[in-house]
């Protein structure tokens, strides 16, 4: 974090009061401060405790409007979560949904091949964009993205092998380049 002198220099350079600059820095510190909570979940029919830690947050300006992105670590098998939120934030940077009884929610599994690289064998990118459009239209909601849950939780290596086998066995021109190769 910047020193008192650096904050004063930035305030002077930007033409804002030192009080305002200090408030902005305090807000950034609050947004960056890890926030943990232990929660009880049921997984595989078994109840267990996990720790959820908010490790950061910021604002994204997307084709679907502005969203807050929250970064979480969770002491479960998926470990990392990102949550896109459209809502007002309270003083501690927590979402304050107006319609608490009906929050629009999408659970989005990680799809590196489709969402990141544009693979056309799946529709994950389109589903994510539809969810973002729905949240935009509803004016609030959230999308929980679980990057390590690729291939419905079976993992990226399994998915890549499946895509290779699908391609090899479709008798498409793409199939011919795999002929004779060992997998």
MODELLER restraints for C-alpha pairs under 7 A, 6 or more apart:
rsr = mdl.restraints
at = mdl.atoms
rsr.add(forms.Gaussian(group=physical.xy_distance, feature=features.Distance(at['CA:7:A'], at['CA:21:A']), mean=6.51, stdev=0.5))
rsr.add(forms.Gaussian(group=physical.xy_distance, feature=features.Distance(at['CA:7:A'], at['CA:22:A']), mean=6.98, stdev=0.5))
rsr.add(forms.Gaussian(group=physical.xy_distance, feature=features.Distance(at['CA:8:A'], at['CA:18:A']), mean=5.94, stdev=0.5))
rsr.add(forms.Gaussian(group=physical.xy_distance, feature=features.Distance(at['CA:11:A'], at['CA:17:A']), mean=5.98, stdev=0.5))
rsr.add(forms.Gaussian(group=physical.xy_distance, feature=features.Distance(at['CA:11:A'], at['CA:18:A']), mean=5.64, stdev=0.5))
rsr.add(forms.Gaussian(group=physical.xy_distance, feature=features.Distance(at['CA:11:A'], at['CA:21:A']), mean=5.71, stdev=0.5))
rsr.add(forms.Gaussian(group=physical.xy_distance, feature=features.Distance(at['CA:30:A'], at['CA:92:A']), mean=6.73, stdev=0.5))
rsr.add(forms.Gaussian(group=physical.xy_distance, feature=features.Distance(at['CA:31:A'], at['CA:56:A']), mean=6.14, stdev=0.5))
rsr.add(forms.Gaussian(group=physical.xy_distance, feature=features.Distance(at['CA:31:A'], at['CA:57:A']), mean=5.96, stdev=0.5))
rsr.add(forms.Gaussian(group=physical.xy_distance, feature=features.Distance(at['CA:31:A'], at['CA:93:A']), mean=6.41, stdev=0.5))
rsr.add(forms.Gaussian(group=physical.xy_distance, feature=features.Distance(at['CA:32:A'], at['CA:55:A']), mean=6.67, stdev=0.5))
rsr.add(forms.Gaussian(group=physical.xy_distance, feature=features.Distance(at['CA:32:A'], at['CA:56:A']), mean=4.98, stdev=0.5))
rsr.add(forms.Gaussian(group=physical.xy_distance, feature=features.Distance(at['CA:32:A'], at['CA:57:A']), mean=6.88, stdev=0.5))
rsr.add(forms.Gaussian(group=physical.xy_distance, feature=features.Distance(at['CA:33:A'], at['CA:55:A']), mean=6.91, stdev=0.5))
rsr.add(forms.Gaussian(group=physical.xy_distance, feature=features.Distance(at['CA:34:A'], at['CA:53:A']), mean=6.33, stdev=0.5))
rsr.add(forms.Gaussian(group=physical.xy_distance, feature=features.Distance(at['CA:34:A'], at['CA:54:A']), mean=5.41, stdev=0.5))
rsr.add(forms.Gaussian(group=physical.xy_distance, feature=features.Distance(at['CA:34:A'], at['CA:55:A']), mean=4.74, stdev=0.5))
rsr.add(forms.Gaussian(group=physical.xy_distance, feature=features.Distance(at['CA:34:A'], at['CA:56:A']), mean=6.86, stdev=0.5))
rsr.add(forms.Gaussian(group=physical.xy_distance, feature=features.Distance(at['CA:35:A'], at['CA:53:A']), mean=5.38, stdev=0.5))
rsr.add(forms.Gaussian(group=physical.xy_distance, feature=features.Distance(at['CA:35:A'], at['CA:54:A']), mean=5.06, stdev=0.5))
rsr.add(forms.Gaussian(group=physical.xy_distance, feature=features.Distance(at['CA:35:A'], at['CA:55:A']), mean=6.88, stdev=0.5))
rsr.add(forms.Gaussian(group=physical.xy_distance, feature=features.Distance(at['CA:36:A'], at['CA:51:A']), mean=6.64, stdev=0.5))
rsr.add(forms.Gaussian(group=physical.xy_distance, feature=features.Distance(at['CA:36:A'], at['CA:52:A']), mean=5.50, stdev=0.5))
rsr.add(forms.Gaussian(group=physical.xy_distance, feature=features.Distance(at['CA:36:A'], at['CA:53:A']), mean=4.12, stdev=0.5))
rsr.add(forms.Gaussian(group=physical.xy_distance, feature=features.Distance(at['CA:36:A'], at['CA:54:A']), mean=6.32, stdev=0.5))
rsr.add(forms.Gaussian(group=physical.xy_distance, feature=features.Distance(at['CA:37:A'], at['CA:51:A']), mean=5.65, stdev=0.5))
rsr.add(forms.Gaussian(group=physical.xy_distance, feature=features.Distance(at['CA:37:A'], at['CA:52:A']), mean=5.35, stdev=0.5))
rsr.add(forms.Gaussian(group=physical.xy_distance, feature=features.Distance(at['CA:37:A'], at['CA:53:A']), mean=6.48, stdev=0.5))
rsr.add(forms.Gaussian(group=physical.xy_distance, feature=features.Distance(at['CA:38:A'], at['CA:49:A']), mean=6.49, stdev=0.5))
rsr.add(forms.Gaussian(group=physical.xy_distance, feature=features.Distance(at['CA:38:A'], at['CA:50:A']), mean=5.64, stdev=0.5))
rsr.add(forms.Gaussian(group=physical.xy_distance, feature=features.Distance(at['CA:38:A'], at['CA:51:A']), mean=4.36, stdev=0.5))
rsr.add(forms.Gaussian(group=physical.xy_distance, feature=features.Distance(at['CA:38:A'], at['CA:52:A']), mean=6.20, stdev=0.5))
rsr.add(forms.Gaussian(group=physical.xy_distance, feature=features.Distance(at['CA:39:A'], at['CA:49:A']), mean=5.57, stdev=0.5))
rsr.add(forms.Gaussian(group=physical.xy_distance, feature=features.Distance(at['CA:39:A'], at['CA:50:A']), mean=5.55, stdev=0.5))
rsr.add(forms.Gaussian(group=physical.xy_distance, feature=features.Distance(at['CA:39:A'], at['CA:51:A']), mean=6.30, stdev=0.5))
rsr.add(forms.Gaussian(group=physical.xy_distance, feature=features.Distance(at['CA:40:A'], at['CA:47:A']), mean=6.77, stdev=0.5))
rsr.add(forms.Gaussian(group=physical.xy_distance, feature=features.Distance(at['CA:40:A'], at['CA:48:A']), mean=5.63, stdev=0.5))
rsr.add(forms.Gaussian(group=physical.xy_distance, feature=features.Distance(at['CA:40:A'], at['CA:49:A']), mean=4.48, stdev=0.5))
rsr.add(forms.Gaussian(group=physical.xy_distance, feature=features.Distance(at['CA:40:A'], at['CA:50:A']), mean=6.40, stdev=0.5))
rsr.add(forms.Gaussian(group=physical.xy_distance, feature=features.Distance(at['CA:41:A'], at['CA:47:A']), mean=5.58, stdev=0.5))
rsr.add(forms.Gaussian(group=physical.xy_distance, feature=features.Distance(at['CA:41:A'], at['CA:48:A']), mean=5.55, stdev=0.5))
rsr.add(forms.Gaussian(group=physical.xy_distance, feature=features.Distance(at['CA:41:A'], at['CA:49:A']), mean=6.21, stdev=0.5))
rsr.add(forms.Gaussian(group=physical.xy_distance, feature=features.Distance(at['CA:42:A'], at['CA:48:A']), mean=6.30, stdev=0.5))
rsr.add(forms.Gaussian(group=physical.xy_distance, feature=features.Distance(at['CA:50:A'], at['CA:74:A']), mean=6.67, stdev=0.5))
rsr.add(forms.Gaussian(group=physical.xy_distance, feature=features.Distance(at['CA:50:A'], at['CA:75:A']), mean=5.28, stdev=0.5))
rsr.add(forms.Gaussian(group=physical.xy_distance, feature=features.Distance(at['CA:50:A'], at['CA:76:A']), mean=6.56, stdev=0.5))
rsr.add(forms.Gaussian(group=physical.xy_distance, feature=features.Distance(at['CA:51:A'], at['CA:74:A']), mean=5.61, stdev=0.5))
rsr.add(forms.Gaussian(group=physical.xy_distance, feature=features.Distance(at['CA:51:A'], at['CA:75:A']), mean=5.39, stdev=0.5))
rsr.add(forms.Gaussian(group=physical.xy_distance, feature=features.Distance(at['CA:52:A'], at['CA:72:A']), mean=6.74, stdev=0.5))
rsr.add(forms.Gaussian(group=physical.xy_distance, feature=features.Distance(at['CA:52:A'], at['CA:73:A']), mean=5.97, stdev=0.5))
rsr.add(forms.Gaussian(group=physical.xy_distance, feature=features.Distance(at['CA:52:A'], at['CA:74:A']), mean=4.54, stdev=0.5))
rsr.add(forms.Gaussian(group=physical.xy_distance, feature=features.Distance(at['CA:52:A'], at['CA:75:A']), mean=6.80, stdev=0.5))
rsr.add(forms.Gaussian(group=physical.xy_distance, feature=features.Distance(at['CA:53:A'], at['CA:72:A']), mean=5.39, stdev=0.5))
rsr.add(forms.Gaussian(group=physical.xy_distance, feature=features.Distance(at['CA:53:A'], at['CA:73:A']), mean=5.25, stdev=0.5))
rsr.add(forms.Gaussian(group=physical.xy_distance, feature=features.Distance(at['CA:53:A'], at['CA:74:A']), mean=6.29, stdev=0.5))
rsr.add(forms.Gaussian(group=physical.xy_distance, feature=features.Distance(at['CA:54:A'], at['CA:70:A']), mean=6.93, stdev=0.5))
rsr.add(forms.Gaussian(group=physical.xy_distance, feature=features.Distance(at['CA:54:A'], at['CA:71:A']), mean=5.84, stdev=0.5))
rsr.add(forms.Gaussian(group=physical.xy_distance, feature=features.Distance(at['CA:54:A'], at['CA:72:A']), mean=4.44, stdev=0.5))
rsr.add(forms.Gaussian(group=physical.xy_distance, feature=features.Distance(at['CA:54:A'], at['CA:73:A']), mean=6.64, stdev=0.5))
rsr.add(forms.Gaussian(group=physical.xy_distance, feature=features.Distance(at['CA:55:A'], at['CA:71:A']), mean=5.52, stdev=0.5))
rsr.add(forms.Gaussian(group=physical.xy_distance, feature=features.Distance(at['CA:55:A'], at['CA:72:A']), mean=5.50, stdev=0.5))
rsr.add(forms.Gaussian(group=physical.xy_distance, feature=features.Distance(at['CA:56:A'], at['CA:70:A']), mean=5.88, stdev=0.5))
rsr.add(forms.Gaussian(group=physical.xy_distance, feature=features.Distance(at['CA:56:A'], at['CA:71:A']), mean=5.21, stdev=0.5))
rsr.add(forms.Gaussian(group=physical.xy_distance, feature=features.Distance(at['CA:57:A'], at['CA:68:A']), mean=6.84, stdev=0.5))
rsr.add(forms.Gaussian(group=physical.xy_distance, feature=features.Distance(at['CA:57:A'], at['CA:69:A']), mean=5.43, stdev=0.5))
rsr.add(forms.Gaussian(group=physical.xy_distance, feature=features.Distance(at['CA:57:A'], at['CA:70:A']), mean=4.30, stdev=0.5))
rsr.add(forms.Gaussian(group=physical.xy_distance, feature=features.Distance(at['CA:57:A'], at['CA:71:A']), mean=6.04, stdev=0.5))
rsr.add(forms.Gaussian(group=physical.xy_distance, feature=features.Distance(at['CA:58:A'], at['CA:68:A']), mean=5.60, stdev=0.5))
rsr.add(forms.Gaussian(group=physical.xy_distance, feature=features.Distance(at['CA:58:A'], at['CA:69:A']), mean=5.47, stdev=0.5))
rsr.add(forms.Gaussian(group=physical.xy_distance, feature=features.Distance(at['CA:58:A'], at['CA:70:A']), mean=6.77, stdev=0.5))
rsr.add(forms.Gaussian(group=physical.xy_distance, feature=features.Distance(at['CA:59:A'], at['CA:66:A']), mean=6.74, stdev=0.5))
rsr.add(forms.Gaussian(group=physical.xy_distance, feature=features.Distance(at['CA:59:A'], at['CA:67:A']), mean=5.77, stdev=0.5))
rsr.add(forms.Gaussian(group=physical.xy_distance, feature=features.Distance(at['CA:59:A'], at['CA:68:A']), mean=4.36, stdev=0.5))
rsr.add(forms.Gaussian(group=physical.xy_distance, feature=features.Distance(at['CA:59:A'], at['CA:69:A']), mean=5.98, stdev=0.5))
rsr.add(forms.Gaussian(group=physical.xy_distance, feature=features.Distance(at['CA:60:A'], at['CA:66:A']), mean=5.55, stdev=0.5))
rsr.add(forms.Gaussian(group=physical.xy_distance, feature=features.Distance(at['CA:60:A'], at['CA:67:A']), mean=5.24, stdev=0.5))
rsr.add(forms.Gaussian(group=physical.xy_distance, feature=features.Distance(at['CA:60:A'], at['CA:68:A']), mean=5.95, stdev=0.5))
rsr.add(forms.Gaussian(group=physical.xy_distance, feature=features.Distance(at['CA:60:A'], at['CA:69:A']), mean=6.68, stdev=0.5))
rsr.add(forms.Gaussian(group=physical.xy_distance, feature=features.Distance(at['CA:61:A'], at['CA:67:A']), mean=6.55, stdev=0.5))
rsr.add(forms.Gaussian(group=physical.xy_distance, feature=features.Distance(at['CA:64:A'], at['CA:132:A']), mean=6.26, stdev=0.5))
rsr.add(forms.Gaussian(group=physical.xy_distance, feature=features.Distance(at['CA:64:A'], at['CA:133:A']), mean=5.96, stdev=0.5))
rsr.add(forms.Gaussian(group=physical.xy_distance, feature=features.Distance(at['CA:64:A'], at['CA:136:A']), mean=6.13, stdev=0.5))
rsr.add(forms.Gaussian(group=physical.xy_distance, feature=features.Distance(at['CA:65:A'], at['CA:136:A']), mean=6.77, stdev=0.5))
rsr.add(forms.Gaussian(group=physical.xy_distance, feature=features.Distance(at['CA:67:A'], at['CA:84:A']), mean=5.93, stdev=0.5))
rsr.add(forms.Gaussian(group=physical.xy_distance, feature=features.Distance(at['CA:67:A'], at['CA:85:A']), mean=5.42, stdev=0.5))
rsr.add(forms.Gaussian(group=physical.xy_distance, feature=features.Distance(at['CA:67:A'], at['CA:86:A']), mean=5.13, stdev=0.5))
rsr.add(forms.Gaussian(group=physical.xy_distance, feature=features.Distance(at['CA:68:A'], at['CA:84:A']), mean=5.61, stdev=0.5))
rsr.add(forms.Gaussian(group=physical.xy_distance, feature=features.Distance(at['CA:68:A'], at['CA:85:A']), mean=5.05, stdev=0.5))
rsr.add(forms.Gaussian(group=physical.xy_distance, feature=features.Distance(at['CA:68:A'], at['CA:86:A']), mean=6.40, stdev=0.5))
rsr.add(forms.Gaussian(group=physical.xy_distance, feature=features.Distance(at['CA:69:A'], at['CA:82:A']), mean=6.69, stdev=0.5))
rsr.add(forms.Gaussian(group=physical.xy_distance, feature=features.Distance(at['CA:69:A'], at['CA:83:A']), mean=5.56, stdev=0.5))
rsr.add(forms.Gaussian(group=physical.xy_distance, feature=features.Distance(at['CA:69:A'], at['CA:84:A']), mean=4.61, stdev=0.5))
rsr.add(forms.Gaussian(group=physical.xy_distance, feature=features.Distance(at['CA:69:A'], at['CA:85:A']), mean=6.32, stdev=0.5))
rsr.add(forms.Gaussian(group=physical.xy_distance, feature=features.Distance(at['CA:70:A'], at['CA:82:A']), mean=5.67, stdev=0.5))
rsr.add(forms.Gaussian(group=physical.xy_distance, feature=features.Distance(at['CA:70:A'], at['CA:83:A']), mean=5.09, stdev=0.5))
rsr.add(forms.Gaussian(group=physical.xy_distance, feature=features.Distance(at['CA:70:A'], at['CA:84:A']), mean=6.51, stdev=0.5))
rsr.add(forms.Gaussian(group=physical.xy_distance, feature=features.Distance(at['CA:71:A'], at['CA:81:A']), mean=6.14, stdev=0.5))
rsr.add(forms.Gaussian(group=physical.xy_distance, feature=features.Distance(at['CA:71:A'], at['CA:82:A']), mean=4.74, stdev=0.5))
rsr.add(forms.Gaussian(group=physical.xy_distance, feature=features.Distance(at['CA:71:A'], at['CA:83:A']), mean=6.58, stdev=0.5))
rsr.add(forms.Gaussian(group=physical.xy_distance, feature=features.Distance(at['CA:72:A'], at['CA:80:A']), mean=5.90, stdev=0.5))
rsr.add(forms.Gaussian(group=physical.xy_distance, feature=features.Distance(at['CA:72:A'], at['CA:81:A']), mean=5.08, stdev=0.5))
rsr.add(forms.Gaussian(group=physical.xy_distance, feature=features.Distance(at['CA:72:A'], at['CA:82:A']), mean=6.11, stdev=0.5))
rsr.add(forms.Gaussian(group=physical.xy_distance, feature=features.Distance(at['CA:73:A'], at['CA:79:A']), mean=5.35, stdev=0.5))
rsr.add(forms.Gaussian(group=physical.xy_distance, feature=features.Distance(at['CA:73:A'], at['CA:80:A']), mean=4.68, stdev=0.5))
rsr.add(forms.Gaussian(group=physical.xy_distance, feature=features.Distance(at['CA:73:A'], at['CA:81:A']), mean=6.19, stdev=0.5))
rsr.add(forms.Gaussian(group=physical.xy_distance, feature=features.Distance(at['CA:74:A'], at['CA:80:A']), mean=6.26, stdev=0.5))
rsr.add(forms.Gaussian(group=physical.xy_distance, feature=features.Distance(at['CA:78:A'], at['CA:148:A']), mean=5.72, stdev=0.5))
rsr.add(forms.Gaussian(group=physical.xy_distance, feature=features.Distance(at['CA:78:A'], at['CA:149:A']), mean=6.66, stdev=0.5))
rsr.add(forms.Gaussian(group=physical.xy_distance, feature=features.Distance(at['CA:80:A'], at['CA:146:A']), mean=6.57, stdev=0.5))
rsr.add(forms.Gaussian(group=physical.xy_distance, feature=features.Distance(at['CA:80:A'], at['CA:147:A']), mean=6.95, stdev=0.5))
rsr.add(forms.Gaussian(group=physical.xy_distance, feature=features.Distance(at['CA:81:A'], at['CA:144:A']), mean=6.90, stdev=0.5))
rsr.add(forms.Gaussian(group=physical.xy_distance, feature=features.Distance(at['CA:81:A'], at['CA:145:A']), mean=5.78, stdev=0.5))
rsr.add(forms.Gaussian(group=physical.xy_distance, feature=features.Distance(at['CA:81:A'], at['CA:146:A']), mean=4.90, stdev=0.5))
rsr.add(forms.Gaussian(group=physical.xy_distance, feature=features.Distance(at['CA:81:A'], at['CA:147:A']), mean=6.74, stdev=0.5))
rsr.add(forms.Gaussian(group=physical.xy_distance, feature=features.Distance(at['CA:82:A'], at['CA:144:A']), mean=6.00, stdev=0.5))
rsr.add(forms.Gaussian(group=physical.xy_distance, feature=features.Distance(at['CA:82:A'], at['CA:145:A']), mean=5.10, stdev=0.5))
rsr.add(forms.Gaussian(group=physical.xy_distance, feature=features.Distance(at['CA:82:A'], at['CA:146:A']), mean=6.60, stdev=0.5))
rsr.add(forms.Gaussian(group=physical.xy_distance, feature=features.Distance(at['CA:83:A'], at['CA:142:A']), mean=6.64, stdev=0.5))
rsr.add(forms.Gaussian(group=physical.xy_distance, feature=features.Distance(at['CA:83:A'], at['CA:143:A']), mean=5.53, stdev=0.5))
rsr.add(forms.Gaussian(group=physical.xy_distance, feature=features.Distance(at['CA:83:A'], at['CA:144:A']), mean=4.44, stdev=0.5))
rsr.add(forms.Gaussian(group=physical.xy_distance, feature=features.Distance(at['CA:83:A'], at['CA:145:A']), mean=5.90, stdev=0.5))
rsr.add(forms.Gaussian(group=physical.xy_distance, feature=features.Distance(at['CA:84:A'], at['CA:142:A']), mean=5.37, stdev=0.5))
rsr.add(forms.Gaussian(group=physical.xy_distance, feature=features.Distance(at['CA:84:A'], at['CA:143:A']), mean=5.06, stdev=0.5))
rsr.add(forms.Gaussian(group=physical.xy_distance, feature=features.Distance(at['CA:84:A'], at['CA:144:A']), mean=6.53, stdev=0.5))
rsr.add(forms.Gaussian(group=physical.xy_distance, feature=features.Distance(at['CA:85:A'], at['CA:141:A']), mean=5.91, stdev=0.5))
rsr.add(forms.Gaussian(group=physical.xy_distance, feature=features.Distance(at['CA:85:A'], at['CA:142:A']), mean=4.39, stdev=0.5))
rsr.add(forms.Gaussian(group=physical.xy_distance, feature=features.Distance(at['CA:85:A'], at['CA:143:A']), mean=6.64, stdev=0.5))
rsr.add(forms.Gaussian(group=physical.xy_distance, feature=features.Distance(at['CA:86:A'], at['CA:139:A']), mean=6.64, stdev=0.5))
rsr.add(forms.Gaussian(group=physical.xy_distance, feature=features.Distance(at['CA:86:A'], at['CA:140:A']), mean=4.53, stdev=0.5))
rsr.add(forms.Gaussian(group=physical.xy_distance, feature=features.Distance(at['CA:86:A'], at['CA:141:A']), mean=5.38, stdev=0.5))
rsr.add(forms.Gaussian(group=physical.xy_distance, feature=features.Distance(at['CA:86:A'], at['CA:142:A']), mean=6.27, stdev=0.5))
rsr.add(forms.Gaussian(group=physical.xy_distance, feature=features.Distance(at['CA:87:A'], at['CA:95:A']), mean=5.80, stdev=0.5))
rsr.add(forms.Gaussian(group=physical.xy_distance, feature=features.Distance(at['CA:87:A'], at['CA:96:A']), mean=6.22, stdev=0.5))
rsr.add(forms.Gaussian(group=physical.xy_distance, feature=features.Distance(at['CA:87:A'], at['CA:97:A']), mean=5.73, stdev=0.5))
rsr.add(forms.Gaussian(group=physical.xy_distance, feature=features.Distance(at['CA:87:A'], at['CA:140:A']), mean=5.00, stdev=0.5))
rsr.add(forms.Gaussian(group=physical.xy_distance, feature=features.Distance(at['CA:87:A'], at['CA:141:A']), mean=6.75, stdev=0.5))
rsr.add(forms.Gaussian(group=physical.xy_distance, feature=features.Distance(at['CA:88:A'], at['CA:95:A']), mean=5.87, stdev=0.5))
rsr.add(forms.Gaussian(group=physical.xy_distance, feature=features.Distance(at['CA:88:A'], at['CA:96:A']), mean=5.42, stdev=0.5))
rsr.add(forms.Gaussian(group=physical.xy_distance, feature=features.Distance(at['CA:88:A'], at['CA:97:A']), mean=6.79, stdev=0.5))
rsr.add(forms.Gaussian(group=physical.xy_distance, feature=features.Distance(at['CA:89:A'], at['CA:95:A']), mean=4.53, stdev=0.5))
rsr.add(forms.Gaussian(group=physical.xy_distance, feature=features.Distance(at['CA:89:A'], at['CA:96:A']), mean=5.38, stdev=0.5))
rsr.add(forms.Gaussian(group=physical.xy_distance, feature=features.Distance(at['CA:90:A'], at['CA:96:A']), mean=6.02, stdev=0.5))
rsr.add(forms.Gaussian(group=physical.xy_distance, feature=features.Distance(at['CA:103:A'], at['CA:141:A']), mean=5.51, stdev=0.5))
rsr.add(forms.Gaussian(group=physical.xy_distance, feature=features.Distance(at['CA:104:A'], at['CA:135:A']), mean=6.78, stdev=0.5))
rsr.add(forms.Gaussian(group=physical.xy_distance, feature=features.Distance(at['CA:104:A'], at['CA:141:A']), mean=4.51, stdev=0.5))
rsr.add(forms.Gaussian(group=physical.xy_distance, feature=features.Distance(at['CA:104:A'], at['CA:142:A']), mean=6.33, stdev=0.5))
rsr.add(forms.Gaussian(group=physical.xy_distance, feature=features.Distance(at['CA:105:A'], at['CA:141:A']), mean=5.88, stdev=0.5))
rsr.add(forms.Gaussian(group=physical.xy_distance, feature=features.Distance(at['CA:105:A'], at['CA:142:A']), mean=5.09, stdev=0.5))
rsr.add(forms.Gaussian(group=physical.xy_distance, feature=features.Distance(at['CA:105:A'], at['CA:143:A']), mean=5.70, stdev=0.5))
rsr.add(forms.Gaussian(group=physical.xy_distance, feature=features.Distance(at['CA:106:A'], at['CA:131:A']), mean=6.69, stdev=0.5))
rsr.add(forms.Gaussian(group=physical.xy_distance, feature=features.Distance(at['CA:106:A'], at['CA:142:A']), mean=6.62, stdev=0.5))
rsr.add(forms.Gaussian(group=physical.xy_distance, feature=features.Distance(at['CA:106:A'], at['CA:143:A']), mean=4.72, stdev=0.5))
rsr.add(forms.Gaussian(group=physical.xy_distance, feature=features.Distance(at['CA:106:A'], at['CA:144:A']), mean=6.21, stdev=0.5))
rsr.add(forms.Gaussian(group=physical.xy_distance, feature=features.Distance(at['CA:107:A'], at['CA:143:A']), mean=5.95, stdev=0.5))
rsr.add(forms.Gaussian(group=physical.xy_distance, feature=features.Distance(at['CA:107:A'], at['CA:144:A']), mean=4.90, stdev=0.5))
rsr.add(forms.Gaussian(group=physical.xy_distance, feature=features.Distance(at['CA:107:A'], at['CA:145:A']), mean=6.21, stdev=0.5))
rsr.add(forms.Gaussian(group=physical.xy_distance, feature=features.Distance(at['CA:108:A'], at['CA:143:A']), mean=6.73, stdev=0.5))
rsr.add(forms.Gaussian(group=physical.xy_distance, feature=features.Distance(at['CA:108:A'], at['CA:144:A']), mean=5.79, stdev=0.5))
rsr.add(forms.Gaussian(group=physical.xy_distance, feature=features.Distance(at['CA:108:A'], at['CA:145:A']), mean=4.59, stdev=0.5))
rsr.add(forms.Gaussian(group=physical.xy_distance, feature=features.Distance(at['CA:108:A'], at['CA:146:A']), mean=6.23, stdev=0.5))
rsr.add(forms.Gaussian(group=physical.xy_distance, feature=features.Distance(at['CA:109:A'], at['CA:145:A']), mean=5.81, stdev=0.5))
rsr.add(forms.Gaussian(group=physical.xy_distance, feature=features.Distance(at['CA:109:A'], at['CA:146:A']), mean=4.98, stdev=0.5))
rsr.add(forms.Gaussian(group=physical.xy_distance, feature=features.Distance(at['CA:109:A'], at['CA:147:A']), mean=6.20, stdev=0.5))
rsr.add(forms.Gaussian(group=physical.xy_distance, feature=features.Distance(at['CA:109:A'], at['CA:149:A']), mean=5.20, stdev=0.5))
rsr.add(forms.Gaussian(group=physical.xy_distance, feature=features.Distance(at['CA:109:A'], at['CA:150:A']), mean=5.99, stdev=0.5))
rsr.add(forms.Gaussian(group=physical.xy_distance, feature=features.Distance(at['CA:109:A'], at['CA:152:A']), mean=6.89, stdev=0.5))
rsr.add(forms.Gaussian(group=physical.xy_distance, feature=features.Distance(at['CA:110:A'], at['CA:145:A']), mean=6.45, stdev=0.5))
rsr.add(forms.Gaussian(group=physical.xy_distance, feature=features.Distance(at['CA:110:A'], at['CA:146:A']), mean=5.24, stdev=0.5))
rsr.add(forms.Gaussian(group=physical.xy_distance, feature=features.Distance(at['CA:110:A'], at['CA:147:A']), mean=3.77, stdev=0.5))
rsr.add(forms.Gaussian(group=physical.xy_distance, feature=features.Distance(at['CA:110:A'], at['CA:148:A']), mean=5.77, stdev=0.5))
rsr.add(forms.Gaussian(group=physical.xy_distance, feature=features.Distance(at['CA:110:A'], at['CA:149:A']), mean=5.15, stdev=0.5))
rsr.add(forms.Gaussian(group=physical.xy_distance, feature=features.Distance(at['CA:110:A'], at['CA:150:A']), mean=4.62, stdev=0.5))
rsr.add(forms.Gaussian(group=physical.xy_distance, feature=features.Distance(at['CA:111:A'], at['CA:124:A']), mean=6.62, stdev=0.5))
rsr.add(forms.Gaussian(group=physical.xy_distance, feature=features.Distance(at['CA:111:A'], at['CA:147:A']), mean=6.97, stdev=0.5))
rsr.add(forms.Gaussian(group=physical.xy_distance, feature=features.Distance(at['CA:111:A'], at['CA:150:A']), mean=5.13, stdev=0.5))
rsr.add(forms.Gaussian(group=physical.xy_distance, feature=features.Distance(at['CA:113:A'], at['CA:119:A']), mean=5.39, stdev=0.5))
rsr.add(forms.Gaussian(group=physical.xy_distance, feature=features.Distance(at['CA:114:A'], at['CA:120:A']), mean=6.66, stdev=0.5))
rsr.add(forms.Gaussian(group=physical.xy_distance, feature=features.Distance(at['CA:114:A'], at['CA:122:A']), mean=6.17, stdev=0.5))
rsr.add(forms.Gaussian(group=physical.xy_distance, feature=features.Distance(at['CA:114:A'], at['CA:124:A']), mean=5.94, stdev=0.5))
rsr.add(forms.Gaussian(group=physical.xy_distance, feature=features.Distance(at['CA:114:A'], at['CA:125:A']), mean=5.88, stdev=0.5))
rsr.add(forms.Gaussian(group=physical.xy_distance, feature=features.Distance(at['CA:115:A'], at['CA:124:A']), mean=6.18, stdev=0.5))
rsr.add(forms.Gaussian(group=physical.xy_distance, feature=features.Distance(at['CA:115:A'], at['CA:125:A']), mean=4.60, stdev=0.5))
rsr.add(forms.Gaussian(group=physical.xy_distance, feature=features.Distance(at['CA:135:A'], at['CA:141:A']), mean=5.30, stdev=0.5))
rsr.add(forms.Gaussian(group=physical.xy_distance, feature=features.Distance(at['CA:135:A'], at['CA:142:A']), mean=6.95, stdev=0.5))
rsr.add(forms.Gaussian(group=physical.xy_distance, feature=features.Distance(at['CA:149:A'], at['CA:155:A']), mean=6.39, stdev=0.5))
rsr.add(forms.Gaussian(group=physical.xy_distance, feature=features.Distance(at['CA:150:A'], at['CA:156:A']), mean=5.60, stdev=0.5))
rsr.add(forms.Gaussian(group=physical.xy_distance, feature=features.Distance(at['CA:151:A'], at['CA:159:A']), mean=5.43, stdev=0.5))
rsr.add(forms.Gaussian(group=physical.xy_distance, feature=features.Distance(at['CA:167:A'], at['CA:174:A']), mean=6.80, stdev=0.5))
rsr.add(forms.Gaussian(group=physical.xy_distance, feature=features.Distance(at['CA:167:A'], at['CA:175:A']), mean=5.73, stdev=0.5))
rsr.add(forms.Gaussian(group=physical.xy_distance, feature=features.Distance(at['CA:168:A'], at['CA:175:A']), mean=4.57, stdev=0.5))
rsr.add(forms.Gaussian(group=physical.xy_distance, feature=features.Distance(at['CA:168:A'], at['CA:178:A']), mean=6.32, stdev=0.5))
rsr.add(forms.Gaussian(group=physical.xy_distance, feature=features.Distance(at['CA:169:A'], at['CA:175:A']), mean=6.81, stdev=0.5))
